[in-house]
Amino acid sequence: MNLLWMTLGAPYSIKALAFFWLGGAGVTPFAADLRDLYERDEIDGNKLIFSNKTEKDIILEDEFRQMLGDSFINVITDEPTEKYTYLDGFIDKAYLEKQINDFDQTVLHLRSHAI
């Protein structure tokens, strides 16, 4: 698996199928890339796990659902929910291993600040 850790403002280019693991407003810079892939009919095989603390924090849900269908997964980490996947606290290794089918593909995790 090629895991790319990036901070906001880092240069990037999406040229291959990827697994996106993003949280909150961190998804915003990639919305244009996903739209571009969708418009070029090259979005198949991409997957987005979108993590938010609460349901009300989810943005662009309808658009991502239209573009990615079942490959768009919402994860809520701070309040139990029946509509979306609920993980108490954080997305962990075990959850990602269940979601990633091809460990040779690029996995992109965007964070808003350095750890």
FENZI-V650043 format. One record per residue. N is the residue number from 1. RES is the residue in three letters. PHI is phi in degrees with one decimal (none if undefined). PSI is psi in radians with two decimals (999 if undefined). Layout:
((N/RES/PHI/PSI) (N/RES/PHI/PSI))
This chain:
((1/MET/none/2.32) (2/ASN/-96.2/1.78) (3/LEU/-96.2/2.06) (4/LEU/-102.4/2.05) (5/TRP/-99.8/2.21) (6/MET/-134.7/2.67) (7/THR/-108.4/2.77) (8/LEU/-56.5/2.42) (9/GLY/92.8/-0.17) (10/ALA/-72.5/2.46) (11/PRO/-70.3/2.54) (12/TYR/-155.8/2.86) (13/SER/-151.1/2.20) (14/ILE/-94.3/1.90) (15/LYS/-120.0/-0.08) (16/ALA/-140.5/2.98) (17/LEU/-59.2/2.46) (18/ALA/-144.4/2.79) (19/PHE/-111.7/2.04) (20/PHE/-100.6/2.29) (21/TRP/-126.9/1.74) (22/LEU/-130.5/2.78) (23/GLY/-134.1/2.49) (24/GLY/52.6/-2.46) (25/ALA/-67.8/-0.16) (26/GLY/-61.2/-0.27) (27/VAL/-76.7/-0.39) (28/THR/-54.6/-0.82) (29/PRO/-61.8/-0.38) (30/PHE/-95.4/-0.13) (31/ALA/-59.3/-0.72) (32/ALA/-64.9/-0.67) (33/ASP/-64.9/-0.75) (34/LEU/-66.0/-0.69) (35/ARG/-61.2/-0.74) (36/ASP/-62.0/-0.81) (37/LEU/-59.7/-0.73) (38/TYR/-63.7/-0.81) (39/GLU/-65.6/-0.53) (40/ARG/-87.9/0.08) (41/ASP/58.7/0.69) (42/GLU/-122.2/0.37) (43/ILE/-86.8/-0.32) (44/ASP/-57.2/2.38) (45/GLY/95.5/-0.21) (46/ASN/-90.5/2.64) (47/LYS/-140.3/2.45) (48/LEU/-125.0/2.09) (49/ILE/-101.2/2.09) (50/PHE/-114.0/1.91) (51/SER/-98.9/2.32) (52/ASN/-140.2/2.74) (53/LYS/-71.3/-0.72) (54/THR/-135.6/2.86) (55/GLU/-59.5/-0.66) (56/LYS/-68.1/-0.25) (57/ASP/-81.7/-0.21) (58/ILE/-68.9/2.24) (59/ILE/-119.2/2.69) (60/LEU/58.8/0.43) (61/GLU/-59.3/-0.84) (62/ASP/-61.6/-0.72) (63/GLU/-66.9/-0.78) (64/PHE/-64.0/-0.68) (65/ARG/-63.2/-0.74) (66/GLN/-63.0/-0.76) (67/MET/-74.3/-0.69) (68/LEU/-110.0/-0.26) (69/GLY/57.1/-2.25) (70/ASP/-71.3/-0.13) (71/SER/-87.8/0.17) (72/PHE/-111.0/2.03) (73/ILE/-122.7/2.17) (74/ASN/-94.9/2.30) (75/VAL/-120.7/2.24) (76/ILE/-108.3/2.31) (77/THR/-113.4/-0.18) (78/ASP/-117.7/-0.16) (79/GLU/-146.7/2.35) (80/PRO/-56.9/2.50) (81/THR/-144.4/2.55) (82/GLU/-97.0/-0.36) (83/LYS/-81.5/-0.56) (84/TYR/-125.5/2.99) (85/THR/-66.7/2.30) (86/TYR/-113.3/2.19) (87/LEU/-123.0/2.21) (88/ASP/-74.6/1.68) (89/GLY/109.3/-1.31) (90/PHE/-145.1/2.77) (91/ILE/-74.9/2.23) (92/ASP/-114.8/3.07) (93/LYS/-57.3/-0.77) (94/ALA/-60.8/-0.72) (95/TYR/-65.1/-0.78) (96/LEU/-63.3/-0.68) (97/GLU/-62.2/-0.53) (98/LYS/-74.8/-0.46) (99/GLN/-92.5/-0.48) (100/ILE/-93.0/1.99) (101/ASN/-85.1/-0.53) (102/ASP/-125.5/1.81) (103/PHE/-78.4/0.04) (104/ASP/-92.4/-0.15) (105/GLN/-82.8/2.89) (106/THR/-76.1/2.34) (107/VAL/-115.4/2.15) (108/LEU/-111.2/2.13) (109/HIS/-118.8/2.02) (110/LEU/-101.8/2.34) (111/ARG/-128.2/2.74) (112/SER/-84.5/-0.19) (113/HIS/-155.9/2.79) (114/ALA/-69.4/2.52) (115/ILE/-85.2/999))
